[in-house]
């Protein structure tokens, strides 16, 4: 298990859920959930938090495959949230650039 999608799949299987059942619990389509598990789509923070809550697993477990002891979890969680927020902002800026480029091309 080397990426988030693999860890999500592992947790889904451990819960005895099919992809369709998991997608239904997350209120997304089965193909969209499949893309998450296979890494074909990037997760934003809100979706990652939703999956963690639905699968009853700490976000850290999905991100790293490891749990963090209580003493250091608040520091690591805060750093991780900041990093995720920065990446989410970066992704949104890149999406906007792509949309602007499509507009310039008249597409």
C-alpha positions in Angstrom: 0.0 0.0 0.0 1.9 3.1 -1.2 -0.7 5.7 -1.9 -3.9 7.2 -0.5 -6.1 5.4 -3.0 -4.6 2.1 -1.9 -5.2 2.9 1.8 -8.8 3.9 1.1 -9.4 0.7 -0.8 -7.8 -1.3 2.0 -10.1 0.3 4.6 -13.2 -0.1 2.4 -12.5 -3.8 2.0 -11.8 -4.1 5.8 -15.3 -2.6 6.3 -16.8 -5.1 3.9 -18.1 -2.5 1.5 -18.2 -2.7 -2.3 -17.2 0.4 -4.3 -20.8 1.1 -5.0 -21.8 0.9 -1.3 -18.9 3.2 -0.4 -19.8 5.7 -3.2 -23.4 5.7 -2.0 -22.3 6.5 1.6 -20.1 9.4 0.2 -22.9 10.6 -2.1 -20.7 10.3 -5.2 -20.9 8.1 -8.2 -19.3 4.7 -8.3 -17.0 5.7 -11.2 -15.9 8.8 -9.2 -15.1 6.6 -6.2 -13.2 4.2 -8.4 -11.1 7.1 -9.7 -10.3 8.0 -6.1 -9.1 4.5 -5.3 -7.0 4.2 -8.4 -5.5 7.6 -8.0 -7.0 9.0 -11.2 -8.5 11.9 -9.3 -6.9 14.2 -6.8 -8.6 14.5 -3.4 -9.4 17.9 -1.9 -9.4 18.3 1.9 -13.1 18.2 2.3 -13.4 14.9 0.4 -10.5 13.4 2.3 -12.1 14.4 5.6 -15.5 13.0 4.4 -13.9 9.6 3.5 -12.0 9.5 6.9 -15.2 10.2 8.8 -17.3 7.7 6.8 -14.7 5.0 7.1 -14.1 5.8 10.7 -10.4 6.2 10.4 -8.0 9.1 11.2 -7.1 11.2 8.2 -3.4 10.5 9.1 -4.0 6.8 8.5 -5.3 7.6 4.9 -2.4 9.9 4.2 0.5 8.0 5.6 -0.8 4.5 6.5 0.3 5.1 10.1 -1.5 6.4 13.2 0.1 9.1 15.3 0.3 8.9 19.1 -1.9 11.3 21.0 1.0 13.5 22.2 2.2 14.5 18.8 -1.0 14.2 16.8 -2.2 17.8 17.4 1.1 19.3 16.1 1.3 16.9 13.2 -2.4 17.4 12.4 -2.1 21.2 12.4 1.0 21.0 10.1 -0.8 18.5 7.9 -3.9 20.7 7.7 -1.7 23.7 6.7 0.1 21.6 4.0 -3.2 20.3 2.7 -4.8 23.7 2.6 -1.7 25.1 0.7 -1.9 22.2 -1.8 -5.7 22.6 -2.2 -5.2 26.4 -2.9 -2.4 25.5 -5.4 -4.7 23.1 -7.2 -7.5 25.7 -7.4 -5.1 28.2 -8.9 -4.0 25.7 -11.5 -7.6 24.9 -12.3 -8.3 28.6 -12.8 -5.3 28.9 -15.1 -6.5 25.9 -17.2 -10.0 27.5 -17.5 -8.5 30.8 -18.4 -6.4 29.1 -21.1 -9.4 27.3 -22.5 -11.3 30.7 -22.6 -8.4 32.3 -24.5 -8.5 29.4 -27.0 -12.2 29.9 -27.4 -13.1 26.4 -26.2 
